[in-house]
């Protein structure tokens, strides 16, 4: 399972209608030469950088996409497609090449995140799924990394499954948040499928079902003595802390992990709770908070010396609440060996199959240059790597833990000015001389048409 859908191996119709109607016209007109499409982002408000995520799911889709007899029958029933095109779809397989920036790498605007080089019809049909997959994954991975960047070593856990926009989004969010530096998730299926550590405490309903806070704590600890984190704010938070301590002492808990506070003034409550825990000999017990947590609240609380050891981040994470959509695009940049570009106001595209070169100075990011794929740029690190040739994956994919390590390493190489969550700096990559020349030539050509 890669997406969260019940029938995820049959995703061919998860596309926009116009992808298929355009594809039929290309088919009928004999237009199926090699095309190059770029998926990239534009400048995003409140985001100085993005973290790449979603590539593994995209490759899985490209490797397995097919149109079943049931799909063909449905398309036939729409009366929009002729039999010759439907026969083509029956034998459809992605046979193209994929060049992509590694998952976990820092992204900046206009850089091709993934570059699709394939027969035009194939490259067109897969557009919708690729945008859908990368958009949410990048948004959540970036939101998670922003939390990580201000958490100062405290624990971050994804609590967002119940608030995600559907099962697929919940699975993507759990995976992306782990890439972005979280240590685990409450999502059990994500734990099974992706090997992400799973975490959980108890709900207010558990306390209410027992009708007695101390009895609820004691019963939970009886079953999970080595994984006991008491939720203390169902009635009165400070009394809840005292009840948790009383129960821990009564039953002789050796592994009293701590408490969770889900509401109220987290600054004052965490300070008072820490004082009470320490005075009673539970200096190792952790204080975990949840409820409307985001990077801004984490930074604010830690700046005010809140003794909080961990954060359950839910809704704000999985829907990327302050930036709920990614301004991104999937555009044709080369067809049949010739460069093409779009000149629309504020949506200009860059022609040609490309490479992105990254430069570092004293171990920190300095600049990026977007160049033609075969253009020689000295001393830069090429970011676009070959992942698929002729429809076959050619690169061993990293584990999720390796991607997470790469994301954290990428963040460390980013100058501090880009990591300030309260300011936005839109770095725009440099454009190589050959691409600049191509743009000017195309401007002249399009003016005459």
N, C-alpha and C positions, 0 to 999 in steps of 0.2 A: 504494500500500500504506500503510495507516494503523495496522494492528494487528500484522501478522506472521503471520496465518493465510493458508493457501494460498487458501481460498475466502472471503475476508473480505467480499465484497459480498453474501453470503448468511448473515447472522448472526441471523436472526429466531428460530431455535430455541435460541439461546444464552441461555436464560432458565430460570427455575424453573417447574416444572409448575404450581404454584398460581397463577402470574400468568395462565395461560391458562384454568384452571378457573374462577377468579374472574371473568375477562373474559367467559366464556360465560354465567355467571349474570347478570352485568350486562346482557349482550345480550338474554338471554331475558326479563328483567324490565323491559326498557326503561329501564335506568339508564345513561344516557350523556350526562348534562349536563356542563357545564364543571367540571373539577376543578383544584385547585392543589395540587401536591406540592412540598415542600421537601426537598432533599438538604443535610444539614448534619453537622457533627461534634460529638461531645461532648468534654469535657476528656480529653486524652491524656497519660498518664504520660510523663515525661521530655521533654515537648514544651511549651514556652511559647507557641509560634506554629507555624503551618503555612504552607506555600507552595502556592497553588493551581496545579494542573496537570491536564491530561487533557481540557480543554474542547473542543479542536479534534477529537479523536477522537470525543467524544460527539456533537458536531454532525454529523460525517460519518455516524455511525451513524443518527441521527435522520433525516437527509436521504435515506438510501438503504434503510432497513429495508423489507423486503417478504417475503411468504410465497410461495415457488415452488410449482409443482405437486407437486414431490417432497416439500416440507414438508407440504403439505396431505394427500398420500397417507399419509405417516407418521402424522400426527395422526389421520387416519381409522382407521388400523390399531390404534390404542390403544383404540378403542371408548369414548372419553371425551367425544367431541364430536359434536354433531348437525350435520346437513348445512347448516342455515341459518347456523350460526356459522362453519362452514368456508368457506362462500361469502363471508361478511363478511371473513374473514381473507385470502381470495384477492385481494380488492380493497383490502387494508389499506395505508394510507399515514399517516404521522404528519402531522397538520394543525395541531398546536398552536403555542404561543408559548413561547419560552425566554428567561428573564432570568438572567444569570449574572454572577458576579464574574470579572474578567479573570484569565487565567492570569498567574502571576508575582506576584499580589497576596498580601499577608499575610492569613491567615485566623485567626479566633478561634472558640471553641465557640459552637454554637447559631445561628450566622449562616448563612442560606441561601447555599450555594455556587452552586447552580443551582436555579432555580424553574421547574417545568414547569406550564404552564397549557394544558390540552387536554381534549378529551372523555375521560371517566373511563376508558374501555377503553384508549385510546391511552396515557394517562399511566400506567396500571397495567402494561401489557405491557412498557414500556421500563425499568422499575425496576431489574431485575437487572443489565442491561448497564451502566447508569449508575453504580451502586454499584461494580461490578467495575472499571470504567474509572477512576473518580476515586480509589478507595482506594489502589491501588498507585502511581499517578502522584503523588498528594499525598505519600505516605510517602517516596518516593525523592527527589522534589524538595526536601522538607524536610531529609532526611538529607544531601543534597548541599549545601544551603545552610548547614547547621551545620558541615560541613567547610570550606566557603568562608569562613565567619565567623571561623574560627580559623587559616586557612592563611597569613595575612599576606602575600598576594601571590604565594605559591608556586603552582606549577602543579598542577591536579587533573585527572586523566584517569580515565574510567570503564573499568575492566578486568573488569566483572562478567558479561558475556554467558554465559560457560560455567557460571556458578553460578546464573543466574536460573532461576526456576521455570517454564521453558517459553519457547518462542520469542516469544510475545506479551508475556510479562513482560520478556524481554530487550530488546525494541524499546521498550516503554514506559519501561523504566528508563534506557535511553540518552538518550531524549528528555527525560525528567524531570530527569536529572542535569545535562544541559546548561542547562536552565532554572535549576537550582539553583546555577549559577556555575562548573561544570566547563568546561574549555576544549575537551574532545573526548572521544572514545570509541575503544575497540579494535573496536567493532562495525561492520564494513564495510557491512552492509546499512543500518544507521542513518545512516551517512555518505551513502550513495546516496539514501535516501528523504527524509532530513531536512536534508541539507546540513551535518551536524555534522562538524567536522574529525576525521580518523581518525589514530590513533597506534598504534605497535607497536615492539617491540624484537626480542627473540629468546627462545626457550625453552631450558630446560636440555637438552631432548632434542637440540637443534641442536648444542650443545657435545659431548654424549655421542656423537652420530652420527659426528662427526669424530674423536673419541677423543683430541684434542689441543686444548687451549683456545686456544693462540695461532694454530693453523691455522684454527680455527673463526672467530676474530675477523678474521683476515686475509682469509679468503674472503668473509665477510659484508661487510666494508668495500670489497672489490673491486667488489661488485655495488651497494652502497648507500653510496658515499663521502660523500654529503651528508646522510645520515640514520643515522649510526652511533652507536648507544648499546649498549655492550657489557654483557652480563649477567655479572657477575664472581663470583658466589657458588656456582658449581657444585661447586667443590672447596674451595679456600681463598680467602676473599674478598680479603684483602690481596694475596696473590700474584696473584689475578685482576686487581686494579687495576694491579699492576706489569706484568702481561702485556699488558693493554690499552694501557698507555703505550708499551711496547716496540713493539707492532704499529703504533700510531699514528705513532711516530717512523720506523719502518722504511719504511712506505709513504708517508710524507709527507702524512698526512691534513690537509687544510686546514679541514675542518669536523668535527672530532672533537666530537660533541655531548655525550658524557659516558658515564656508567656507570649500571647499575641494580643495586641490592642487594635481594634478595628474601627474605632470611632473616637470622637472627642478631641480635646486639645492635646495632640500627640507630644508636644514639647513638654508641657508641665506634667502630663501623666507618665511619660517615659522617665523623667527625672525622679519623680516620686516613687515610681515602681522600682527603679534601679536602687534607690536608697533603701527601700524596704527589703529587697532581695539581698543586698550586700549585708545589711544588719543581721539578717537571719542565716548567714553563712552560705548563700547561694550566689557567690560572685561570678561563677561560671555560667549561670543561667542566662540565656539570651532573651533579648526583647525584640520581638518581631512586630512590625506594624503593617497594616493594610487599610484599604478604604480610600479610594481617590488618590492614590499615590502616583506621582510622575516625577520627572527629573527636577522640576522646579521646586517641588516640595521636599525632595530628598536633599537638595542643596541648601535650601532655607533651613531645614531642621538641623542638618549637620553643621552649618555655619553658626547656629545658635547653641552648639554643643549638646544636642539631644543625644542621650546614650542609647541610640538605637543600633542594633546589630544586624538587622535584616529587614527586607521589604518585600511584601507581596504586591506585585504590580499587576493590575487586571485590566479594567476597561480602557484606561488611558493608553495602555501599551498596545493592545490587540487591534484597536481601531485607529491608532496613531492620532489621538484626539485633536491635538493642535494643528496637525497637518494631515487631514484624512484622505487626501488623494495626491498622487504624484504627477506633476506636469511632465509627461513623457511622450515619446513618439516612436513610430516604426516607419521609416521612410526609405523609398527606393533611391539609391545613390549611384547605381551603375546598371546598365542593361546592354547585353550583347556586346560587352567590351567598351562601351562608351559611357562617359560620365553624364549624370543627370542631376538636376537640383531644383529645389522649389524656391521661389522668390517672394512668397507671401510675406506681408508685413509682420515682423517680429517672429516669423516662423521659417526663416531662411535655413536651408539645409546645406551641408557640405558634400561635394561630389566625391566619387571614387571609393573603392575598397581601401580601408585604412589600417593604420597601426597607431597606437598611442604610446608615446615614450615618456617615461617618468624619470625625473632627475632629483637626486638628493644632495644635500650639502651638510656636512658634519653630522650625518645620520638622520637629518630631518628633510621632509618634503620641501623641494624648492620650486619645481615647475613641471608642467606637462606640455608636450607638443603633440598635436594631432597631425599626422603625416599620411601620405599615400603609402599603401602597404609595402611597395617595393622601394620606397624612398629611403636613402641612407641618412640616419640621424646618429651622429657619434655620441657615445657615452651614456645614452639614455637606456633605461630598462624597458623593453617592450612588454606592454600589459596584455595585449590581445594574444591569446594562445590557442593553438589548434586543439579542439576538443572532439570534432567529428569530421570524418572525410567519407564522402559517398554514402552517407547515412549510417556509418558505423562509428561508434565511440572509439577514439584512438588514444585517449589519455586515461591513466588510472585515476579515478576520482578520489579525492581525499576523504577521510572520515569527517564526521561532523565535529569531533573534538579538534581535529587539525584545522578545520575552517575557523572554528572559534579562536584558536590560538593565533591564526593569521590575522583575524579581525582585531584582536587585542594588540598584536604587534604593529599593525597598520596604524592604529590610533596613537601608539607611542611615537611613531615617526611624524606625526602631524604637529606642526607648530601650535603653540598654546592659543594664538589668536583665533584659530579655527575651532577650537574646542570650547570656547566660551558660549554656554547655552543661552545667554541673555543678549548676545549680539550676533548679527548675521553678516558674514563676509562672503560674497559670491565670487569665488575665484573662477575666472574664465581662461581655459587653456589657450596656449599659443597655437597658431595655425602655421604649418610649414609653407615655405615659399612655393612649392609645386602645387599645393592645393589652392593657394592664393591666386596663382597664375591661371589655374583651371577655372576658378570662379569668375575671373575677369573675362576669360574667353567665352564662357557660357553666357554671361551677361550680354555680350555683343551678339551672340548667336540668337538668343531669345528676343532681343530687340528687333531683329529683322523678320521675326515670324508673326 
